[in-house]
Amino acid sequence: MTRMELRQLRYFVAVAEELNFGRAAERLLIAGPSLSQQIKALERALGVRLFDRDRRSVSLTPAGSALLPHTRALLERAADLQWRAGRLAGSEPVRLGYVNWLPGDLTARAAAVAQLHLDAWIAPSHTQAARVADGSLDLAVCWVRTEDLERRGLRARLIGADRLYAVAAGDDSSDVAAQDTAVLLDDDTTSWSSWNTYAELLARDTGARAVRITDGGITGPAFFDHVRRSGLPVINSPKGQTTPLPADLVRRPVVAPEIHWTWSLVRRASEDRPAVLALVDALCDGVGDLVPHAPDAWLPEGDPHR
C-alpha cells in the first residue's frame, strides 16, 4: 500500500467515470499509454484488478466497483488536508475544479498570482457549480446559465468557447443547416444534466431533432454508432472525442445558425480573498470576445455571455 500514489487514485476515478482510457487521458491531460501503465501499477499495489478491458470496452470489476466510493472519499480528504495545510502555512491554495476543458496556458497564467490546486474530482458542470456554491471549490470551469448563478449566489466570467460541429455518415463534408441535424439527450441526468438542457434548447430554437438515448453515447464509439443509425448529421458535444473519427464518418460545419458553447470561470458572489480574485483576473483578462454576436450565431437562452 505504501507504493500507492494519490495521482494513481485520481486516474482510477477518471477511468471509472469515463469507462474509456482515451477520454480519461484527455480529462487528465496525460498520454494514454502513461495512464494505462499507472492503472496497472495501482492494480499491482492493491493486489486486485480494477478493470476488465479489451479492444472494444472497459468495465469495472466487482473489486473496482467496491473500491470506487472509498477512493473518491480518500481523494476528498486529501484535498481537504492540502487546503488546511496551506491555510496554516499562510499560503492557502486556490482550489479549481473543471469538467473536461482547461485553457492551455492555465499553469503559466496562474503561477504569478496564486498557488493553484487542481481538484481531483472531475465532475459534470452542474456538480462543479454546486461545489463552488457550497465551498468545496473556490473556482470551477464549467457551463452555467444565468438562473444557476442567481440561484446559487455565483458570478461567472467567460474563459473559453467552442463552436460545435456535426458528425455524419458518408463523405459529404459540406455545411449543414442546424434544422437538418440531430442532437442526443441521455437519460443519465446525473452525468449529462447540463448537456441535456443545452440540447433541448438547441432543438427548440433551431429545429434540430432531439434523440433520447440510454447508453451514455454522447461521446466515444457509442456516439459514432448513433450517427450511423440516425440518418442525420449529429451534433458533437463540447466534451469532444478522443476516439479517432472512423473512416466512414465526416465532420460537417453547422450553419443557419452556427452553434456555440461557452465555458465560464465561476466563483462565489461573496468571494473576497485576494488570491481567488487575482486568479480570476489572470485567467479571464485578455481572452478576448470569444462569442460571435452576429445573427447567424446561436447561444442558448440564459447563457450569461449571450
Beta strands, then each sheet from edge to edge (+ up, - down):
strand 1: 51-53
strand 2: 58-60
strand 3: 94-98
strand 4: 116-118
strand 5: 139-142
strand 6: 154-163
strand 7: 165-169
strand 8: 176-177
strand 9: 182-186
strand 10: 209-213
strand 11: 234-235
strand 12: 249-255
strand 13: 258-268
strand 14: 297-298
sheet 1: 1+ 2-
sheet 2: 4+ 3+ 5+ 13- 6+
sheet 3: 4+ 3+ 5+ 13- 14-
sheet 4: 8+ 12+ 7- 11+
sheet 5: 9+ 10+
end
